[in-house]
């Protein structure tokens, strides 16, 4: 009797512990798909797609930080030095009036327009593979990626991680993991 009760208890415990697994795996599969799409679109030059996969709160905060630093530079009489950091943007003042997402799209597109063709070609040929993911908390996950550049650039793949968060029910990129 005790042995069968123990067997039933173990079976029931194992059953309960596996019930959550498919939902968690499917949920992390969404984070993995978003991370892969983000990195792939960024490398392929689909800047609009890559920024649409980022958490807009992060973009808003990063733009606010840039604006605050710019205002500080102006007060210090170093506005021209600050603007030099954004050398590919003709008019930083008007660019900063754009919504955050549009500002960063403009910035990256300008940088890409001035990049060497070989560099852009290498980015096109770079492979991205998901290595795994894990929950950090209920709304945050880490997705690990293997970035393999073409052999002409490097024979050594790099491992990168992205921190993801749930935003309005969808996984969005927050930042690179350290």
C-alpha positions as a Markdown table, in Angstrom:
| # | Residue | x | y | z |
|---|---|---|---|---|
| 1 | Unk | 0.0 | 0.0 | 0.0 |
| 2 | Unk | 2.8 | 2.4 | 1.0 |
| 3 | Unk | 4.7 | 1.6 | -2.2 |
| 4 | Unk | 1.7 | 2.2 | -4.5 |
| 5 | Unk | 0.9 | 5.5 | -2.6 |
| 6 | Unk | 4.5 | 6.6 | -3.1 |
| 7 | Unk | 4.3 | 5.6 | -6.8 |
| 8 | Unk | 1.1 | 7.6 | -7.3 |
| 9 | Unk | 2.6 | 10.6 | -5.4 |
| 10 | Unk | 5.7 | 10.6 | -7.6 |
| 11 | Unk | 3.7 | 10.1 | -10.8 |
| 12 | Unk | 1.3 | 12.9 | -9.8 |
| 13 | Unk | 4.3 | 15.2 | -8.9 |
| 14 | Unk | 6.0 | 14.5 | -12.2 |
| 15 | Unk | 2.8 | 15.1 | -14.1 |
| 16 | Unk | 2.3 | 18.5 | -12.4 |
| 17 | Unk | 5.8 | 19.6 | -13.0 |
| 18 | Unk | 5.6 | 18.8 | -16.7 |
| 19 | Unk | 2.2 | 20.6 | -17.2 |
| 20 | Unk | 3.8 | 24.0 | -17.1 |
| 21 | Unk | 6.7 | 23.1 | -19.4 |
| 22 | Unk | 4.9 | 23.3 | -22.8 |
| 23 | Unk | 3.5 | 26.8 | -22.1 |
| 24 | Unk | 6.9 | 28.0 | -20.8 |
| 25 | Unk | 8.7 | 26.5 | -23.8 |
| 26 | Unk | 6.2 | 28.0 | -26.2 |
| 27 | Unk | 6.5 | 31.3 | -24.5 |
| 28 | Unk | 10.3 | 31.2 | -24.7 |
| 29 | Unk | 10.0 | 30.1 | -28.3 |
| 30 | Unk | 8.4 | 33.4 | -29.0 |
| 31 | Unk | 11.3 | 35.3 | -27.3 |
| 32 | Unk | 13.8 | 33.2 | -29.3 |
| 33 | Unk | 12.0 | 33.9 | -32.6 |
| 34 | Unk | 11.9 | 37.7 | -31.8 |
| 35 | Unk | 15.6 | 37.7 | -30.9 |
| 36 | Unk | 16.5 | 35.8 | -34.1 |
| 37 | Unk | 14.3 | 38.2 | -36.2 |
| 38 | Unk | 15.8 | 41.2 | -34.5 |
| 39 | Unk | 19.4 | 40.2 | -35.1 |
| 40 | Unk | 18.8 | 38.9 | -38.6 |
| 41 | Unk | 16.9 | 42.0 | -39.7 |
| 42 | Unk | 19.6 | 44.3 | -38.2 |
| 43 | Unk | 22.3 | 42.5 | -40.1 |
| 44 | Unk | 20.4 | 42.3 | -43.3 |
| 45 | Unk | 19.6 | 46.1 | -43.3 |
| 46 | Unk | 15.9 | 45.9 | -42.5 |
| 47 | Unk | 16.3 | 48.7 | -39.9 |
| 48 | Unk | 12.5 | 49.3 | -39.6 |
| 49 | Unk | 11.9 | 45.7 | -38.7 |
| 50 | Unk | 14.8 | 45.6 | -36.1 |
| 51 | Unk | 13.5 | 48.7 | -34.3 |
| 52 | Unk | 9.9 | 47.5 | -34.4 |
| 53 | Unk | 11.1 | 44.5 | -32.4 |
| 54 | Unk | 12.6 | 46.7 | -29.6 |
| 55 | Unk | 10.8 | 47.8 | -26.5 |
| 56 | Unk | 9.6 | 51.3 | -27.4 |
| 57 | Unk | 10.1 | 52.3 | -23.7 |
| 58 | Unk | 13.8 | 51.6 | -24.1 |
| 59 | Unk | 14.0 | 53.7 | -27.3 |
| 60 | Unk | 12.1 | 56.6 | -25.6 |
| 61 | Unk | 14.5 | 56.4 | -22.7 |
| 62 | Unk | 17.7 | 56.3 | -24.9 |
| 63 | Unk | 16.5 | 59.3 | -26.9 |
| 64 | Unk | 15.7 | 61.2 | -23.7 |
| 65 | Unk | 19.2 | 60.4 | -22.5 |
| 66 | Unk | 20.7 | 61.8 | -25.7 |
| 67 | Unk | 18.5 | 64.9 | -25.5 |
| 68 | Unk | 19.6 | 65.5 | -21.9 |
| 69 | Unk | 23.2 | 65.1 | -22.7 |
| 70 | Unk | 22.8 | 67.4 | -25.7 |
| 71 | Unk | 21.2 | 70.1 | -23.6 |
| 72 | Unk | 24.0 | 69.8 | -21.0 |
| 73 | Unk | 26.6 | 70.1 | -23.8 |
| 74 | Unk | 24.9 | 73.2 | -25.1 |
| 75 | Unk | 25.0 | 74.8 | -21.6 |
| 76 | Unk | 28.7 | 74.0 | -21.4 |
| 77 | Unk | 29.3 | 75.5 | -24.9 |
| 78 | Unk | 30.2 | 72.1 | -26.4 |
| 79 | Unk | 27.2 | 71.6 | -28.7 |
| 80 | Unk | 29.4 | 71.3 | -31.8 |
| 81 | Unk | 31.5 | 68.6 | -30.1 |
| 82 | Unk | 28.4 | 66.7 | -29.1 |
| 83 | Unk | 27.0 | 67.0 | -32.7 |
| 84 | Unk | 30.2 | 65.5 | -34.0 |
| 85 | Unk | 29.2 | 62.2 | -32.4 |
| 86 | Unk | 26.3 | 62.2 | -34.8 |
| 87 | Unk | 28.3 | 63.1 | -37.9 |
| 88 | Unk | 26.0 | 61.3 | -40.3 |
| 89 | Unk | 23.0 | 63.3 | -39.2 |
| 90 | Unk | 22.9 | 66.7 | -41.0 |
| 91 | Unk | 20.7 | 68.5 | -38.5 |
| 92 | Unk | 20.6 | 66.9 | -35.0 |
| 93 | Unk | 18.1 | 69.4 | -33.7 |
| 94 | Unk | 15.5 | 68.5 | -36.3 |
| 95 | Unk | 16.3 | 64.8 | -36.0 |
| 96 | Unk | 15.7 | 64.9 | -32.2 |
| 97 | Unk | 12.1 | 66.2 | -32.9 |
| 98 | Unk | 11.3 | 62.8 | -34.5 |
| 99 | Unk | 9.7 | 60.1 | -32.4 |
| 100 | Unk | 12.3 | 57.9 | -30.8 |
| 101 | Unk | 11.9 | 54.9 | -33.1 |
| 102 | Unk | 12.2 | 57.2 | -36.2 |
| 103 | Unk | 15.2 | 58.9 | -34.8 |
| 104 | Unk | 17.1 | 55.7 | -34.3 |
| 105 | Unk | 16.0 | 54.4 | -37.7 |
| 106 | Unk | 17.4 | 57.6 | -39.3 |
| 107 | Unk | 20.6 | 57.3 | -37.4 |
| 108 | Unk | 21.3 | 53.7 | -38.3 |
| 109 | Unk | 20.3 | 54.2 | -42.0 |
| 110 | Unk | 22.7 | 57.1 | -42.3 |
| 111 | Unk | 25.5 | 55.0 | -40.7 |
| 112 | Unk | 24.7 | 52.1 | -43.1 |
| 113 | Unk | 24.8 | 54.5 | -46.1 |
| 114 | Unk | 28.3 | 55.5 | -45.2 |
| 115 | Unk | 29.6 | 52.0 | -44.4 |
| 116 | Unk | 32.0 | 50.2 | -46.8 |
| 117 | Unk | 30.2 | 47.8 | -49.2 |
| 118 | Unk | 32.4 | 44.9 | -48.0 |
| 119 | Unk | 31.2 | 45.5 | -44.5 |
| 120 | Unk | 27.5 | 45.5 | -45.5 |
| 121 | Unk | 28.1 | 42.3 | -47.6 |
| 122 | Unk | 29.7 | 40.6 | -44.7 |
| 123 | Unk | 26.7 | 41.5 | -42.5 |
| 124 | Unk | 24.4 | 40.0 | -45.2 |
| 125 | Unk | 26.3 | 36.7 | -45.1 |
| 126 | Unk | 26.4 | 36.5 | -41.3 |
| 127 | Unk | 24.4 | 33.6 | -39.8 |
| 128 | Unk | 22.4 | 33.8 | -36.6 |
| 129 | Unk | 21.4 | 30.7 | -34.6 |
| 130 | Unk | 19.5 | 30.5 | -31.3 |
| 131 | Unk | 21.5 | 28.6 | -28.7 |
| 132 | Unk | 18.9 | 28.7 | -26.0 |
| 133 | Unk | 16.9 | 30.9 | -23.6 |
| 134 | Unk | 15.9 | 31.1 | -20.0 |
| 135 | Unk | 13.5 | 33.1 | -17.9 |
| 136 | Unk | 14.9 | 35.8 | -15.7 |
| 137 | Unk | 11.6 | 36.6 | -14.2 |
| 138 | Unk | 7.9 | 36.6 | -15.2 |
| 139 | Unk | 8.3 | 39.2 | -17.9 |
| 140 | Unk | 12.0 | 39.0 | -18.8 |
| 141 | Unk | 14.1 | 36.4 | -20.6 |
| 142 | Unk | 17.6 | 36.0 | -21.9 |
| 143 | Unk | 18.1 | 34.6 | -25.4 |
| 144 | Unk | 21.6 | 33.4 | -26.4 |
| 145 | Unk | 22.6 | 33.6 | -30.0 |
| 146 | Unk | 25.6 | 32.3 | -32.0 |
| 147 | Unk | 26.6 | 34.9 | -34.6 |
| 148 | Unk | 28.8 | 33.3 | -37.3 |
| 149 | Unk | 30.4 | 35.8 | -39.7 |
| 150 | Unk | 31.6 | 34.7 | -43.2 |
| 151 | Unk | 35.0 | 33.1 | -43.2 |
| 152 | Unk | 36.4 | 36.0 | -45.0 |
| 153 | Unk | 35.9 | 38.1 | -41.9 |
| 154 | Unk | 36.4 | 35.6 | -39.1 |
| 155 | Unk | 36.4 | 31.9 | -38.6 |
| 156 | Unk | 35.3 | 32.3 | -35.0 |
| 157 | Unk | 31.6 | 32.6 | -34.2 |
| 158 | Unk | 30.6 | 35.0 | -31.4 |
| 159 | Unk | 28.1 | 34.3 | -28.7 |
| 160 | Unk | 25.7 | 37.1 | -27.9 |
| 161 | Unk | 22.8 | 37.4 | -25.6 |
| 162 | Unk | 19.8 | 39.6 | -25.7 |
| 163 | Unk | 17.6 | 40.6 | -22.8 |
| 164 | Unk | 13.9 | 40.4 | -23.8 |
| 165 | Unk | 10.8 | 41.7 | -22.1 |
| 166 | Unk | 7.1 | 41.3 | -22.6 |
| 167 | Unk | 5.5 | 44.5 | -23.8 |
| 168 | Unk | 1.8 | 44.4 | -24.6 |
| 169 | Unk | 1.8 | 40.6 | -24.8 |
| 170 | Unk | 4.8 | 40.4 | -27.2 |
| 171 | Unk | 8.5 | 39.8 | -26.7 |
| 172 | Unk | 10.6 | 42.9 | -27.4 |
| 173 | Unk | 14.4 | 43.4 | -27.3 |
| 174 | Unk | 15.6 | 45.5 | -24.4 |
| 175 | Unk | 19.4 | 45.3 | -24.6 |
| 176 | Unk | 22.4 | 43.1 | -25.2 |
| 177 | Unk | 23.1 | 40.8 | -22.3 |
| 178 | Unk | 26.5 | 41.0 | -20.6 |
